[in-house]
Amino acid sequence: MSEEPSPLHHLVEAIRELPEQLRLVVEGYFVERRSVAELAAELGATVAQVVQLRAEALVRLRDAVVPPPAGKVPRRRGIRTARPRRRCVGRPGRRTQPHE
């Protein structure tokens, strides 16, 4: 009878399976404790892009390590996008303030 792999083992495997850029961000930020700015400079990306990559990696890792309950589909994959701006209410061509 074999022992089931630990959650840490699943996490290590999930990190190994990430696309290279996501893996580099996860390893650099969480394992090597490097700053986002430092990783951005090394990857030739902006700080905002590295933050987005980190967020995408975390979603993928969560989904790999903690699968959704039976019958449930994960709500999102990858990075979230900004919501579209709400339109101002008023007559066409007239500037108005958006409602709070």
Buried (B, 14 or more C-beta within 10 A) or exposed (E): EEEEEEEEEBBEEBBEEBEEBBBBBBBBBBEEEBEBEBBBEEBEBEBEBBBBBBBBBBBBBBBBBEEEEEEEEEEEEEBEEEEEEEEEEEEEEEEEEEEE
